[in-house]
């Protein structure tokens, strides 16, 4: 397998989200220092979440094209999302029992306890809180503020399924169709009213369009094989310079769709010694780090009332450790069963 920096970048992006959450969870501010440095156009979470969607578009598109069929593709996607999500939701329910403001019997009679897992597993709706849990924390009630992006991520998996049927027409068809998709999404992004949006469950049209544009930009860079472009390093350098030089510009929100995807994909597709082997050392710990960090941080605040730096220094390594546990105990074993599950799927349907 070709070595690259994607495992490192995904872990970095997950870590940036963890750092960003330290501020509102500790009660100091809703934003991190990068937000104020950039006059509100950037934040650590901005970099992290957008980076995830760009890499996802690049890699998931390739997964779709390599799949035997739609069922094979969906099995891989379901096994990537659900096993770790199920475990973190179960562990969250158990952990919340110890910080509940009431008796064990009251906790078991609490309707919001029993709806927490099925609602969040739906990926269509979200339940952010359980009555009586974290109500005295600086960030009241919120149990796992990271889960909101997973529904959007899964919708991207479904959105690109029609592209599978272009395989027989070759790479030229992919270039045209994905390019048109990116242009249409960009036009839609500009056209939508920023102060109002249609909703389908948790999915806001404005936000969905934003993430879809990042996701399909990653897919387009895969189709264009930017990792093999002879000018990729100058493109990377120019993109980085413009990205940070113009980050205070009022129209930067639109410029990001041009500059950020090549930055992420060119850097990720490269292989730097030490960095490119992090996946072999730790595994792909980014997803676990991402979904465990928020409840870990809320628990730490409940028991210790850390300031922002204390919370950062304790919660970041602890979140990465739980990400490592999630990968080694749950995720990689689930993914190892994808062929078996796919064969059973074919037998049943």
Buried (B, 14 or more C-beta within 10 A) or exposed (E): EEBBBBBBBBBBBBBBBBBBBBBBBBBBEEBBEBBEBBEEBBBBBBBBBBBBBBBBBBBBBEBBBEBEEEBBBBBBBBBBBBBBBBBBBEBBBEBBBEBBEEEEEEBEEBEBBEEBBEBBBEBBEBBBBBBBBBEEBEBEBBBBBBBBBBBBBBBBBEBBEEBEEBBEEEEEBBEEBBBEBBEBBBEBBEEBEEEEBEEEEBBBBBBBBBBBBBBBBBBBBBBBEBBEBEEBEEBBEBBBEBBEEBBEBEEBEEBBBEBBBBBBBBBBBBEEEEBBBBBEEBBBBBBBBBBBBBBBBBBBBBEEBBEBEBBBEBBBEBBBBBBBBBBBEBBEEBBEEBEEBBEEBEEEE
